[in-house]
Amino acid sequence: LSAAKSFDRLNKADPANPTWRSRLAYAYHLAGGLHFDGGCDDPKSMKKGPDLYVALCAEFPLNGGLYTFGGACLYSVGERDKAKKYLERAVALSEPESQNQQFAARLLKNLK
């Protein structure tokens, strides 16, 4: 969680910087410890990711990686319908056979 604290400080200092926001969101995702069944190790950390990812996806609508991790965070906090939409978009945007596409597809399969 120390990475999240560092990126949170950077994000507060420069809130318009998408790099800090995306790294902060990813730090929360990592700290949350996603399980492929939709659970997570640290729900408090994981709940901080979706709002950041939703805003980043709106700002960068062609970034499959943002949709992948946004969908993963949404999935882990129980927002299954929204997660499904984000993960489907991630699969569509990501390079075929890329890690992002495979990760999103695996989560989608578990959602069904």
C-alpha positions in Angstrom: 0.0 0.0 0.0 3.0 2.3 0.2 3.0 2.6 -3.6 -0.6 3.8 -3.4 0.3 6.4 -0.8 3.2 7.7 -2.9 1.0 7.9 -6.0 -1.8 9.5 -4.0 0.6 12.3 -2.9 1.7 12.8 -6.5 -1.9 12.8 -7.7 -2.8 15.4 -5.2 0.1 17.6 -6.2 -0.8 17.3 -9.9 -4.4 16.0 -10.3 -4.6 16.7 -14.0 -1.7 14.2 -14.7 -3.2 11.0 -16.0 0.0 9.1 -15.3 -0.3 9.6 -11.6 -4.0 8.7 -11.7 -3.5 5.5 -13.7 -0.6 4.4 -11.4 -2.6 5.2 -8.3 -5.5 3.1 -9.6 -3.2 0.3 -10.5 -1.5 0.5 -7.0 -5.0 0.1 -5.5 -5.7 -2.8 -7.8 -2.5 -4.6 -6.8 -3.0 -3.8 -3.1 -6.5 -5.2 -3.3 -5.2 -8.7 -4.4 -7.8 -9.7 -7.0 -9.0 -13.3 -7.1 -10.2 -14.7 -10.4 -13.5 -15.7 -8.7 -14.2 -12.0 -8.2 -13.1 -11.7 -4.6 -10.1 -9.8 -3.3 -7.7 -9.8 -0.3 -8.3 -6.1 0.6 -11.7 -4.8 -0.4 -10.9 -1.3 1.1 -8.0 -0.8 -1.4 -9.9 -2.4 -4.3 -12.9 -0.1 -3.8 -10.7 3.0 -4.5 -9.8 1.8 -8.0 -13.1 1.8 -10.0 -13.8 5.6 -9.8 -10.2 6.3 -11.0 -10.5 3.8 -13.8 -13.9 4.9 -14.9 -12.7 8.5 -15.3 -9.5 7.4 -17.1 -11.5 5.2 -19.5 -13.7 8.2 -20.3 -10.6 10.3 -20.9 -8.8 7.6 -22.9 -11.5 5.5 -24.6 -9.2 3.5 -26.8 -6.9 2.2 -24.0 -7.7 -1.5 -23.5 -5.4 -1.8 -20.5 -7.5 0.8 -18.6 -10.7 -1.1 -19.4 -9.1 -4.3 -18.3 -8.1 -3.2 -14.9 -11.2 -1.0 -14.5 -13.3 -4.1 -15.2 -11.2 -6.1 -12.8 -11.8 -3.6 -10.0 -15.5 -3.4 -10.7 -15.7 -7.2 -10.7 -14.0 -7.5 -7.4 -16.3 -4.9 -5.7 -19.4 -6.7 -6.9 -20.4 -4.4 -9.8 -20.7 -7.4 -12.2 -22.9 -5.8 -14.9 -20.6 -2.8 -15.2 -17.5 -5.0 -15.0 -18.8 -7.1 -17.9 -19.1 -4.0 -20.1 -15.6 -2.9 -19.3 -14.1 -6.3 -19.8 -15.9 -6.8 -23.1 -14.5 -3.4 -24.2 -11.1 -4.4 -23.0 -11.1 -7.6 -25.1 -12.3 -5.7 -28.2 -9.6 -3.0 -27.8 -6.6 -5.1 -26.8 -4.2 -6.7 -29.1 -5.1 -10.3 -30.0 -3.5 -12.8 -27.6 -2.0 -10.0 -25.5 -1.8 -10.3 -21.7 -4.5 -7.7 -21.3 -6.9 -9.5 -23.6 -6.2 -12.9 -22.0 -6.7 -11.4 -18.5 -9.9 -9.7 -19.4 -11.2 -12.8 -21.2 -10.5 -14.9 -18.2 -12.4 -12.6 -15.9 -15.3 -12.4 -18.4 -15.5 -16.2 -18.5 -15.7 -16.2 -14.7 -18.5 -13.6 -14.8 -20.8 -15.8 -16.9 
